[in-house]
């Protein structure tokens, strides 16, 4: 059976981008067709300056939202990365297989390290080695498929390279995985800055719809979205990034392609209203279920404990085999 691994970083509150670009597909498709593991990758949240209490709170919230969105612990493992030691154990072995040059070539490292230096901070070594830990996350479970947005495809390529290199050097140990980008809404853009991704770690929240925003807040953010010159509502990513982003969000909510909606609205205002209502309806059940789960903290604890146990049992034989293969 196909095996899938994917994760979410607890570096901020989960966004509509995380939902449309990842979570919804995990819930609606992936957990039904494959043996799946979905993880809150909290070790990855330590690569930049962080507040420990906030990371713990956000991890818990992300896990609760994953369940609220419909991940079914009977069908898949939902767990927190740091609860399973195998990730860190394997990461070190893979650091002994990776080269510093290939790590420095990673686009995300280049971008984020520049940002950290501009802020006057130092760059943590873990920011450089983070894709190795991500490779360990995937390879420990023998995952065949990694459903991630296009921003992560370079890291999955590195994971493939490391798996192949390890297998050649030390004998066949790892499955070589592949990235599987989602079919719709692969990239939801910021409502105020539609040329950059709607990311949970961005500082300003005005262009970001969070899954736990109240309906009134969601409406306000979408009605205030930046649009483009002209008045025609057509799908054109290059020429009309703001309008196209709204069309893409609305189409994703309705499970169709954005081109199908070109010409369906007479004004930007109409498009915004329709998009706002569609997003409010889309998120309503998730928010409600989240509220219910917050009232049952013991239930979430039990799910995460069972998820970690299941994950550990799956990862341990592979990681132990890698230790032996390398001479330990
Ligand atoms: P973030 O960029 O919000 O920190 P993560 O690295 O935690 O996201 O990614 C979790 C998943 O959500 C990944 O599969 C990522 O590709 C997806 N994702 C994040 N932001 C967006 C977005 N704006 N549009 C589409 N998918 C997204």
Boltz pocket constraint, residues with backbone or C-beta under 6 A from the ligand:
constraints:
  - pocket:
      binder: B
      contacts: [[A, 7], [A, 8], [A, 9], [A, 10], [A, 11], [A, 15], [A, 17], [A, 18], [A, 19], [A, 20], [A, 21], [A, 22], [A, 23], [A, 147], [A, 148], [A, 149], [A, 150], [A, 151], [A, 152], [A, 185], [A, 186], [A, 187], [A, 188], [A, 189], [A, 197], [A, 198], [A, 199], [A, 200], [A, 201]]
      max_distance: 6.0
